[in-house]
Amino acid sequence: MKRISTLFILATILTSHLAAQQTSSGVSLKNVVDSASYALGMNVGMGMREQFLTFPGGKVNFDALAEAYIHAIRGETDALIMNKEFAQTFLQSYLMAASVRDAENAKEEGIRFFAENKNRAGVITTESGLQYNVVTQGEGEKPTSEDTVVLHYIGALLDGTVFQSSYDRGEPLKMEAGNFISGLSEGLQLMPVGSKYVFWIPSELAYGAEGAEPKIKPNTTLIFEVELLGIEK
């Protein structure tokens, strides 16, 4: 009970610093509840924004979203131009159609990319469709699919968005070479220890039509920069 009281007192003290302030739209934060309401709205908004940065079909119209949200949360149903049932049905249909369209666009983008990339100097294309470039050629042995490899890597999308990085984690990855997505497993077995390669992996050798949420959408081409540090038998 004492802990709860202490936290409430702390919240009151923090609020006193905000009490004289107004939001950008002129709303005054007069008490603890006002400040908590503002903090809640900020947290909800930031969380929603992260989700909507990759909204299917295009960029979300935040003005339309905010207007509908405010009317709905206040219970002002007369101000809404859709009823709940229609909104749910429309949104489900939209998301399904947008996802299909985005997947088709990603597949076409990948086809165009690989057709152009294969003509770049130093790019090698394997029979499976995997493309790679040798940045540094090592002199060690090559792993088999059963070997545990030790590697540093950066995984990115065609637009440069990084979705995974062992460098960011601060330690190399150890995993059996055959347990990666098929394109990367194939590529690792081409690398002598001490090498650094860049791989361009078609979606059918990666996550295919399913994708891997949240960043890897269906039919997405992947880029991996891999440094093979060692092999553990």
TORGU-897724 format. One record per residue (C-alpha): residue number from 0; residue in one letter; z, y, x. Coordinates in Angstrom, 3 decimals. Example, Ala and Ser with C-alpha at 12.3 -4.5 7.8 and 13.67 -1.06 7.14 Angstrom:
BEGIN
[vonu 0,'a',[7.800,-4.500,12.300]]
[vonu 1,'s',[7.140,-1.060,13.670]]
END
This chain:
BEGIN
[vonu 0,'m',[0.000,0.000,0.000]]
[vonu 1,'k',[0.866,2.321,2.868]]
[vonu 2,'r',[-2.522,1.605,4.470]]
[vonu 3,'i',[-4.340,2.553,1.233]]
[vonu 4,'s',[-2.361,5.799,0.986]]
[vonu 5,'t',[-3.154,6.631,4.596]]
[vonu 6,'l',[-6.868,6.083,4.032]]
[vonu 7,'f',[-6.800,8.241,0.919]]
[vonu 8,'i',[-5.042,11.031,2.819]]
[vonu 9,'l',[-7.633,10.754,5.578]]
[vonu 10,'a',[-10.441,10.995,3.025]]
[vonu 11,'t',[-8.765,14.076,1.532]]
[vonu 12,'i',[-8.517,15.737,4.951]]
[vonu 13,'l',[-12.171,14.992,5.701]]
[vonu 14,'t',[-13.163,16.331,2.297]]
[vonu 15,'s',[-11.366,19.612,2.952]]
[vonu 16,'h',[-13.923,20.331,5.645]]
[vonu 17,'l',[-16.734,19.802,3.124]]
[vonu 18,'a',[-15.181,21.572,0.151]]
[vonu 19,'a',[-16.590,24.955,1.039]]
[vonu 20,'q',[-20.050,23.533,1.620]]
[vonu 21,'q',[-22.935,23.134,-0.763]]
[vonu 22,'t',[-25.778,20.660,-0.737]]
[vonu 23,'s',[-29.333,21.870,-0.206]]
[vonu 24,'s',[-29.793,22.064,-3.991]]
[vonu 25,'g',[-26.586,24.070,-4.480]]
[vonu 26,'v',[-24.195,21.311,-5.582]]
[vonu 27,'s',[-20.631,22.028,-4.397]]
[vonu 28,'l',[-18.424,19.284,-3.023]]
[vonu 29,'k',[-15.108,20.290,-4.581]]
[vonu 30,'n',[-12.980,17.157,-4.219]]
[vonu 31,'v',[-12.744,13.635,-2.846]]
[vonu 32,'v',[-14.837,12.135,-5.641]]
[vonu 33,'d',[-17.614,14.696,-5.080]]
[vonu 34,'s',[-17.712,13.875,-1.373]]
[vonu 35,'a',[-17.651,10.125,-2.038]]
[vonu 36,'s',[-20.477,10.546,-4.561]]
[vonu 37,'y',[-22.529,12.414,-1.988]]
[vonu 38,'a',[-21.838,9.755,0.662]]
[vonu 39,'l',[-22.779,7.003,-1.791]]
[vonu 40,'g',[-26.038,8.710,-2.706]]
[vonu 41,'m',[-26.881,9.242,0.943]]
[vonu 42,'n',[-26.212,5.594,1.828]]
[vonu 43,'v',[-28.197,4.276,-1.143]]
[vonu 44,'g',[-31.081,6.625,-0.377]]
[vonu 45,'m',[-31.227,5.684,3.296]]
[vonu 46,'g',[-31.144,1.994,2.451]]
[vonu 47,'m',[-33.921,2.373,-0.108]]
[vonu 48,'r',[-36.047,4.425,2.288]]
[vonu 49,'e',[-36.001,1.637,4.883]]
[vonu 50,'q',[-37.270,-0.803,2.261]]
[vonu 51,'f',[-39.986,1.514,1.002]]
[vonu 52,'l',[-41.460,2.336,4.406]]
[vonu 53,'t',[-43.423,-0.919,4.075]]
[vonu 54,'f',[-44.010,-0.780,0.317]]
[vonu 55,'p',[-47.058,-2.857,-0.734]]
[vonu 56,'g',[-50.157,-0.863,-1.585]]
[vonu 57,'g',[-49.245,2.400,0.109]]
[vonu 58,'k',[-46.578,5.019,0.673]]
[vonu 59,'v',[-43.991,5.412,-2.091]]
[vonu 60,'n',[-44.062,8.677,-4.073]]
[vonu 61,'f',[-40.435,9.658,-3.461]]
[vonu 62,'d',[-40.582,12.567,-5.931]]
[vonu 63,'a',[-41.544,10.216,-8.773]]
[vonu 64,'l',[-38.975,7.645,-7.649]]
[vonu 65,'a',[-36.173,10.242,-7.455]]
[vonu 66,'e',[-36.961,11.730,-10.871]]
[vonu 67,'a',[-36.956,8.347,-12.621]]
[vonu 68,'y',[-33.828,7.272,-10.737]]
[vonu 69,'i',[-31.860,10.380,-11.730]]
[vonu 70,'h',[-32.816,10.101,-15.413]]
[vonu 71,'a',[-32.052,6.370,-15.432]]
[vonu 72,'i',[-28.692,6.614,-13.675]]
[vonu 73,'r',[-27.638,9.422,-16.038]]
[vonu 74,'g',[-28.690,7.392,-19.068]]
[vonu 75,'e',[-31.312,10.001,-20.072]]
[vonu 76,'t',[-33.698,7.435,-21.532]]
[vonu 77,'d',[-35.522,10.020,-23.664]]
[vonu 78,'a',[-36.697,11.719,-20.468]]
[vonu 79,'l',[-38.272,8.525,-19.121]]
[vonu 80,'i',[-41.966,7.899,-19.807]]
[vonu 81,'m',[-41.586,4.088,-19.662]]
[vonu 82,'n',[-39.160,1.728,-21.347]]
[vonu 83,'k',[-37.307,-0.855,-19.278]]
[vonu 84,'e',[-39.430,-3.844,-20.342]]
[vonu 85,'f',[-42.725,-2.092,-19.582]]
[vonu 86,'a',[-41.447,-0.835,-16.228]]
[vonu 87,'q',[-40.386,-4.328,-15.162]]
[vonu 88,'t',[-43.661,-5.935,-16.252]]
[vonu 89,'f',[-45.747,-3.177,-14.649]]
[vonu 90,'l',[-43.847,-3.340,-11.366]]
[vonu 91,'q',[-44.157,-7.126,-11.122]]
[vonu 92,'s',[-47.915,-6.942,-11.777]]
[vonu 93,'y',[-48.336,-4.087,-9.306]]
[vonu 94,'l',[-46.439,-5.810,-6.509]]
[vonu 95,'m',[-48.397,-9.029,-6.982]]
[vonu 96,'a',[-51.773,-7.272,-6.949]]
[vonu 97,'a',[-50.818,-5.007,-4.035]]
[vonu 98,'s',[-49.597,-7.950,-1.956]]
[vonu 99,'v',[-52.866,-9.824,-2.522]]
[vonu 100,'r',[-54.885,-6.734,-1.623]]
[vonu 101,'d',[-52.811,-6.038,1.511]]
[vonu 102,'a',[-53.181,-9.659,2.608]]
[vonu 103,'e',[-56.967,-9.494,2.208]]
[vonu 104,'n',[-57.098,-6.220,4.154]]
[vonu 105,'a',[-54.961,-7.693,6.942]]
[vonu 106,'k',[-57.252,-10.715,7.195]]
[vonu 107,'e',[-60.353,-8.527,7.435]]
[vonu 108,'e',[-58.646,-6.307,10.003]]
[vonu 109,'g',[-57.850,-9.356,12.111]]
[vonu 110,'i',[-61.438,-10.629,11.970]]
[vonu 111,'r',[-62.774,-7.242,13.101]]
[vonu 112,'f',[-60.184,-6.967,15.849]]
[vonu 113,'f',[-60.879,-10.365,17.413]]
[vonu 114,'a',[-64.646,-9.815,17.247]]
[vonu 115,'e',[-64.248,-6.611,19.260]]
[vonu 116,'n',[-61.396,-7.704,21.515]]
[vonu 117,'k',[-63.230,-10.744,22.890]]
[vonu 118,'n',[-65.715,-8.402,24.593]]
[vonu 119,'r',[-63.031,-6.514,26.520]]
[vonu 120,'a',[-62.888,-7.091,30.263]]
[vonu 121,'g',[-60.439,-9.826,31.197]]
[vonu 122,'v',[-59.948,-11.195,27.694]]
[vonu 123,'i',[-60.267,-14.972,27.371]]
[vonu 124,'t',[-60.750,-16.736,24.025]]
[vonu 125,'t',[-59.644,-20.346,23.593]]
[vonu 126,'e',[-61.227,-22.900,21.280]]
[vonu 127,'s',[-58.500,-22.305,18.676]]
[vonu 128,'g',[-59.233,-18.574,18.520]]
[vonu 129,'l',[-56.250,-17.469,20.617]]
[vonu 130,'q',[-57.091,-14.583,22.930]]
[vonu 131,'y',[-55.217,-13.657,26.093]]
[vonu 132,'n',[-55.297,-11.507,29.185]]
[vonu 133,'v',[-53.676,-12.300,32.529]]
[vonu 134,'v',[-51.527,-9.398,33.701]]
[vonu 135,'t',[-49.864,-11.302,36.560]]
[vonu 136,'q',[-50.778,-14.833,37.618]]
[vonu 137,'g',[-47.819,-16.870,38.867]]
[vonu 138,'e',[-47.894,-19.835,41.208]]
[vonu 139,'g',[-45.352,-22.127,39.528]]
[vonu 140,'e',[-45.937,-25.154,37.338]]
[vonu 141,'k',[-47.121,-24.959,33.748]]
[vonu 142,'p',[-44.805,-26.119,30.951]]
[vonu 143,'t',[-45.554,-28.904,28.519]]
[vonu 144,'s',[-44.732,-28.657,24.832]]
[vonu 145,'e',[-41.516,-30.647,25.464]]
[vonu 146,'d',[-40.239,-28.367,28.227]]
[vonu 147,'t',[-37.643,-25.681,27.594]]
[vonu 148,'v',[-39.072,-22.378,28.776]]
[vonu 149,'v',[-37.182,-19.285,29.881]]
[vonu 150,'l',[-39.065,-16.114,29.080]]
[vonu 151,'h',[-38.983,-12.445,28.304]]
[vonu 152,'y',[-41.280,-11.251,25.547]]
[vonu 153,'i',[-42.248,-8.391,23.263]]
[vonu 154,'g',[-43.764,-9.193,19.863]]
[vonu 155,'a',[-45.747,-6.443,18.148]]
[vonu 156,'l',[-48.226,-5.756,15.353]]
[vonu 157,'l',[-51.696,-4.302,15.850]]
[vonu 158,'d',[-50.377,-0.822,15.082]]
[vonu 159,'g',[-47.848,-1.132,17.914]]
[vonu 160,'t',[-44.785,-1.817,15.751]]
[vonu 161,'v',[-42.388,-4.023,17.739]]
[vonu 162,'f',[-40.742,-6.693,15.580]]
[vonu 163,'q',[-38.953,-8.651,18.323]]
[vonu 164,'s',[-38.051,-8.087,21.965]]
[vonu 165,'s',[-35.925,-10.113,24.348]]
[vonu 166,'y',[-35.714,-7.021,26.552]]
[vonu 167,'d',[-33.973,-5.165,23.730]]
[vonu 168,'r',[-31.502,-8.043,23.389]]
[vonu 169,'g',[-30.801,-7.841,27.102]]
[vonu 170,'e',[-31.379,-11.507,27.915]]
[vonu 171,'p',[-34.344,-13.904,28.149]]
[vonu 172,'l',[-35.089,-16.475,25.478]]
[vonu 173,'k',[-34.703,-20.208,26.101]]
[vonu 174,'m',[-36.558,-22.531,23.746]]
[vonu 175,'e',[-38.755,-25.619,23.755]]
[vonu 176,'a',[-42.356,-24.535,24.267]]
[vonu 177,'g',[-43.551,-26.592,21.316]]
[vonu 178,'n',[-41.179,-24.894,18.874]]
[vonu 179,'f',[-42.870,-21.483,18.847]]
[vonu 180,'i',[-45.641,-20.506,16.440]]
[vonu 181,'s',[-48.694,-22.565,17.367]]
[vonu 182,'g',[-50.605,-19.735,19.055]]
[vonu 183,'l',[-47.703,-18.875,21.325]]
[vonu 184,'s',[-46.977,-22.545,22.081]]
[vonu 185,'e',[-50.593,-22.968,23.145]]
[vonu 186,'g',[-50.458,-19.838,25.253]]
[vonu 187,'l',[-47.241,-20.769,27.044]]
[vonu 188,'q',[-48.777,-24.024,28.223]]
[vonu 189,'l',[-51.532,-22.024,29.938]]
[vonu 190,'m',[-49.035,-20.002,31.998]]
[vonu 191,'p',[-47.752,-20.963,35.443]]
[vonu 192,'v',[-44.141,-19.905,36.015]]
[vonu 193,'g',[-44.022,-16.362,37.339]]
[vonu 194,'s',[-46.934,-15.231,35.162]]
[vonu 195,'k',[-47.169,-12.389,32.701]]
[vonu 196,'y',[-49.773,-12.675,29.937]]
[vonu 197,'v',[-50.694,-10.735,26.823]]
[vonu 198,'f',[-51.612,-12.898,23.821]]
[vonu 199,'w',[-53.448,-11.842,20.669]]
[vonu 200,'i',[-52.644,-14.423,18.037]]
[vonu 201,'p',[-54.678,-14.827,14.807]]
[vonu 202,'s',[-52.613,-15.145,11.652]]
[vonu 203,'e',[-53.637,-18.789,11.181]]
[vonu 204,'l',[-51.959,-19.533,14.541]]
[vonu 205,'a',[-48.904,-17.473,13.578]]
[vonu 206,'y',[-47.331,-17.052,10.123]]
[vonu 207,'g',[-50.526,-17.371,8.091]]
[vonu 208,'a',[-50.770,-16.405,4.439]]
[vonu 209,'e',[-46.990,-16.564,3.993]]
[vonu 210,'g',[-46.020,-14.003,6.619]]
[vonu 211,'a',[-42.450,-13.536,7.826]]
[vonu 212,'e',[-40.622,-10.711,6.083]]
[vonu 213,'p',[-39.796,-7.981,6.463]]
[vonu 214,'k',[-42.255,-6.770,9.123]]
[vonu 215,'i',[-44.802,-9.582,9.424]]
[vonu 216,'k',[-46.915,-9.466,6.295]]
[vonu 217,'p',[-49.331,-12.209,5.164]]
[vonu 218,'n',[-52.413,-12.700,7.377]]
[vonu 219,'t',[-50.995,-10.475,10.112]]
[vonu 220,'t',[-52.385,-10.597,13.658]]
[vonu 221,'l',[-49.650,-10.637,16.305]]
[vonu 222,'i',[-49.507,-9.430,19.905]]
[vonu 223,'f',[-47.121,-11.010,22.399]]
[vonu 224,'e',[-46.481,-9.803,25.916]]
[vonu 225,'v',[-44.848,-12.754,27.681]]
[vonu 226,'e',[-43.252,-13.119,31.101]]
[vonu 227,'l',[-42.579,-16.789,31.950]]
[vonu 228,'l',[-39.463,-16.855,34.101]]
[vonu 229,'g',[-38.837,-20.562,34.426]]
[vonu 230,'i',[-38.839,-24.092,33.015]]
[vonu 231,'e',[-35.805,-26.248,32.254]]
[vonu 232,'k',[-36.669,-29.919,32.004]]
END
